[in-house]
Amino acid sequence: MERLQKRISFLMNEDRPETMKALAIAREFGDLSENAEYKAARERQRSIDSEIDFLRKRSSRLKVIDPSEFPRDAVRFGLYCLAKDMDTEEDIWYHVVGVDELNFHNEEGVQAVSVASPIGRALLGKKAGEIGMVNAPMGERFLQIIEIK
C-alpha cells in the first residue's frame, strides 16, 4: 500500500506537472492539429491520469495484511519459502505476494510469485518436506518445500 501511495504521489506531484509544462510549451508552437509535440504530451497526460485513477480505485479496495502474525507451519500469502526444483536441484527463495505487489517487488535473491500464478498455487498450503506440482505451459515442475519463514 505504501508503494502504491508513493507511486500516486510521484505521478501527481512530479510526472503530471512536468507533462503539463510540456503541454503548455507545445501549445505555443501553433496549429494543434499538426503539432506532434502537443499530441505526444496530451497522450502522456491521458496515460498519467488513467494510471492515477486506476491506482486510487485499487488502493481504496485493498486491505493491508500483516503476515508477521501468520503461523509458519505452511506456505501462506505473504510468507517466504525456500523450495528445491526437483528437476534442476536448484534452491529458490519465493515470496508469495498479491497480484498487485508483483510490480513493486525487488528483493535480491528472492523471486516474487503471485498467489494466482501456477507457482504460487502449487506452493500455497504446502508444509516443509512436501512437494508442490506446478502446471506450467512448458510442462510439469515439482518444487519441494525446504524452509518457510
Secondary structure per residue as TSV (DSSP state, phi and psi in degrees):
chain	resnum	aa	ss	phi	psi
A	1	M	-	360.0	-39.9
A	2	E	H	-61.6	-42.9
A	3	R	H	-66.9	-36.2
A	4	L	H	-63.5	-44.3
A	5	Q	H	-64.9	-37.8
A	6	K	H	-64.2	-39.9
A	7	R	H	-65.0	-44.2
A	8	I	H	-59.9	-45.0
A	9	S	H	-62.0	-43.3
A	10	F	H	-60.8	-47.0
A	11	L	I	-62.1	-43.4
A	12	M	I	-71.9	-41.6
A	13	N	I	-98.0	-17.1
A	14	E	I	-123.5	-57.1
A	15	D	I	-67.3	-48.0
A	16	R	H	-65.7	-47.8
A	17	P	H	-59.0	-37.7
A	18	E	H	-64.0	-41.4
A	19	T	H	-67.3	-36.9
A	20	M	H	-64.8	-37.7
A	21	K	H	-64.1	-43.6
A	22	A	H	-62.5	-36.5
A	23	L	H	-65.5	-42.9
A	24	A	H	-64.5	-41.9
A	25	I	H	-65.1	-42.4
A	26	A	H	-64.1	-33.7
A	27	R	H	-62.4	-32.0
A	28	E	T	-69.6	-14.9
A	29	F	T	-74.8	-7.2
A	30	G	S	106.6	-137.2
A	31	D	-	-45.4	110.3
A	32	L	G	-73.3	-23.0
A	33	S	G	-69.8	-23.0
A	34	E	G	-120.5	21.7
A	35	N	-	-102.0	100.2
A	36	A	H	-65.1	-37.4
A	37	E	H	-62.8	-41.2
A	38	Y	H	-64.6	-45.8
A	39	K	H	-62.4	-41.0
A	40	A	H	-66.2	-43.7
A	41	A	H	-65.5	-39.2
A	42	R	H	-64.4	-42.4
A	43	E	H	-64.7	-40.0
A	44	R	H	-63.6	-41.0
A	45	Q	H	-61.8	-44.5
A	46	R	H	-61.0	-41.7
A	47	S	H	-63.2	-44.6
A	48	I	H	-64.0	-46.2
A	49	D	H	-61.6	-39.3
A	50	S	H	-64.8	-43.0
A	51	E	H	-65.3	-41.3
A	52	I	H	-60.2	-47.0
A	53	D	H	-59.6	-46.6
A	54	F	H	-60.3	-48.3
A	55	L	H	-65.6	-37.4
A	56	R	H	-65.2	-45.7
A	57	K	H	-62.6	-43.3
A	58	R	H	-64.7	-45.4
A	59	S	H	-67.2	-27.5
A	60	S	H	-71.9	-20.8
A	61	R	H	-101.1	-11.0
A	62	L	-	-79.9	151.2
A	63	K	-	-120.8	127.5
A	64	V	-	-81.5	128.9
A	65	I	-	-120.2	135.0
A	66	D	-	-98.1	104.6
A	67	P	G	-74.9	-4.3
A	68	S	G	-65.2	-21.0
A	69	E	G	-88.7	-8.5
A	70	F	S	-72.5	141.6
A	71	P	-	-66.0	149.5
A	72	R	S	-100.2	24.6
A	73	D	S	-82.0	-17.2
A	74	A	S	-150.3	159.5
A	75	V	-	-70.3	125.5
A	76	R	-	-133.3	166.9
A	77	F	T	-52.9	133.0
A	78	G	T	89.7	-12.2
A	79	L	-	-93.7	164.3
A	80	Y	E	-104.9	148.5
A	81	C	E	-145.6	145.6
A	82	L	E	-98.5	125.1
A	83	A	E	-128.9	145.6
A	84	K	E	-102.8	125.1
A	85	D	E	-73.5	117.1
A	86	M	T	-67.4	-22.9
A	87	D	T	-82.0	-44.4
A	88	T	T	-97.4	-10.8
A	89	E	-	65.0	14.6
A	90	E	-	-83.9	135.3
A	91	D	E	-92.1	130.2
A	92	I	E	-132.2	131.1
A	93	W	E	-85.7	128.8
A	94	Y	E	-116.1	146.9
A	95	H	E	-121.9	115.1
A	96	V	E	-83.3	114.8
A	97	V	E	-126.6	170.6
A	98	G	-	-75.2	161.6
A	99	V	G	-55.8	-40.7
A	100	D	G	-70.6	-22.0
A	101	E	G	-80.6	-17.2
A	102	L	G	-57.0	-39.7
A	103	N	G	-69.1	-18.3
A	104	F	G	-109.9	5.9
A	105	H	-	-91.7	128.9
A	106	N	-	-150.5	43.0
A	107	E	-	-81.8	129.5
A	108	E	T	-67.4	131.8
A	109	G	T	80.4	5.6
A	110	V	E	-128.0	130.9
A	111	Q	E	-99.0	120.2
A	112	A	E	-79.1	134.8
A	113	V	E	-130.3	136.1
A	114	S	E	-74.0	148.4
A	115	V	T	-61.9	-21.3
A	116	A	T	-92.8	-7.2
A	117	S	S	-79.4	161.4
A	118	P	H	-58.1	-40.1
A	119	I	H	-68.4	-45.2
A	120	G	H	-58.3	-44.8
A	121	R	H	-64.6	-35.2
A	122	A	H	-70.6	-31.3
A	123	L	H	-83.7	-35.6
A	124	L	T	-56.3	130.6
A	125	G	T	84.8	-8.2
A	126	K	-	-79.8	145.5
A	127	K	-	-103.6	164.3
A	128	A	T	-54.6	132.2
A	129	G	T	96.1	-22.1
A	130	E	-	-80.6	159.4
A	131	I	E	-116.6	130.9
A	132	G	E	-105.1	139.0
A	133	M	E	-100.8	126.4
A	134	V	E	-100.1	119.7
A	135	N	E	-89.1	92.0
A	136	A	E	-102.6	158.7
A	137	P	T	-57.2	-29.9
A	138	M	T	-89.3	7.5
A	139	G	E	121.7	-178.6
A	140	E	E	-80.5	140.8
A	141	R	E	-125.2	148.5
A	142	F	E	-121.2	126.9
A	143	L	E	-119.1	122.4
A	144	Q	E	-97.3	128.9
A	145	I	E	-75.0	125.1
A	146	I	E	-100.1	-47.2
A	147	E	E	-148.2	147.8
A	148	I	E	-127.0	129.6
A	149	K	-	-145.4	360.0
